[in-house]
């Protein structure tokens, strides 16, 4: 059981990225640790404990999502009176977090496991219970969609469309993480 402690920061990071807020992330980590304690005899020594813990967390998160009642889409006219003027300039980290939350759950999970938690494709596939090829295609789609979403967050005046950015050159070029 002492082997779990080094994995807590990674579990917390992943939970925070999945849920989008600190209190839900804390609950998810606690539920994951509780499940790990109850199912400890099912873990096979010699296998990847980190992947097993992340698998438990991912399954718990999916179960929580399934338990939520379906939310009907909001109509802009229904919430227009609640809209406030956007801040003059948003921080890139806040924009990234908002854009990550707009990704489909399966794409967000793959992107977070591979980039944030530095898992290889095979480990991410084990955590998510999907083939490695599915991990690669979801990761590609997630990166592409995130790039589009981040570009859309770009202009300071939300009434103006995002201007296409020039093609990156040299050190500014996007590089493949894996």
ChimeraX attribute file (.defattr): number of C-alpha atoms within 10 A of each C-alpha:
attribute: neighborCount
match mode: 1-to-1
recipient: residues
	/A:1	7
	/A:2	5
	/A:3	8
	/A:4	14
	/A:5	8
	/A:6	10
	/A:7	14
	/A:8	14
	/A:9	12
	/A:10	16
	/A:11	24
	/A:12	18
	/A:13	17
	/A:14	23
	/A:15	27
	/A:16	18
	/A:17	19
	/A:18	20
	/A:19	17
	/A:20	15
	/A:21	11
	/A:22	14
	/A:23	12
	/A:24	14
	/A:25	21
	/A:26	17
	/A:27	13
	/A:28	24
	/A:29	26
	/A:30	15
	/A:31	16
	/A:32	23
	/A:33	19
	/A:34	12
	/A:35	15
	/A:36	19
	/A:37	13
	/A:38	10
	/A:39	11
	/A:40	12
	/A:41	9
	/A:42	10
	/A:43	13
	/A:44	10
	/A:45	8
	/A:46	6
	/A:47	9
	/A:48	12
	/A:49	15
	/A:50	19
	/A:51	18
	/A:52	18
	/A:53	21
	/A:54	24
	/A:55	20
	/A:56	20
	/A:57	24
	/A:58	21
	/A:59	15
	/A:60	17
	/A:61	20
	/A:62	12
	/A:63	11
	/A:64	11
	/A:65	13
	/A:66	10
	/A:67	9
	/A:68	8
	/A:69	7
	/A:70	8
	/A:71	6
	/A:72	6
	/A:73	6
	/A:74	8
	/A:75	8
	/A:76	9
	/A:77	8
	/A:78	8
	/A:79	9
	/A:80	9
	/A:81	8
	/A:82	7
	/A:83	8
	/A:84	7
	/A:85	6
	/A:86	10
	/A:87	9
	/A:88	8
	/A:89	10
	/A:90	12
	/A:91	8
	/A:92	12
	/A:93	9
	/A:94	10
	/A:95	16
	/A:96	16
	/A:97	13
	/A:98	15
	/A:99	19
	/A:100	24
	/A:101	16
	/A:102	13
	/A:103	18
	/A:104	12
	/A:105	16
	/A:106	14
	/A:107	20
	/A:108	22
	/A:109	24
	/A:110	26
	/A:111	26
	/A:112	21
	/A:113	22
	/A:114	21
	/A:115	13
	/A:116	13
	/A:117	16
	/A:118	15
	/A:119	19
	/A:120	14
	/A:121	20
	/A:122	16
	/A:123	21
	/A:124	26
	/A:125	22
	/A:126	17
	/A:127	23
	/A:128	22
	/A:129	14
	/A:130	12
	/A:131	13
	/A:132	17
	/A:133	12
	/A:134	15
	/A:135	26
	/A:136	19
	/A:137	13
	/A:138	19
	/A:139	23
	/A:140	15
	/A:141	16
	/A:142	23
	/A:143	17
	/A:144	11
	/A:145	18
	/A:146	21
	/A:147	13
	/A:148	13
	/A:149	18
	/A:150	17
	/A:151	15
	/A:152	16
	/A:153	18
	/A:154	19
	/A:155	13
	/A:156	14
	/A:157	13
	/A:158	13
	/A:159	7
	/A:160	9
	/A:161	13
	/A:162	16
	/A:163	10
	/A:164	9
	/A:165	8
	/A:166	6
	/A:167	8
	/A:168	9
	/A:169	8
	/A:170	6
	/A:171	7
	/A:172	8
	/A:173	9
	/A:174	10
	/A:175	7
	/A:176	6
	/A:177	7
	/A:178	10
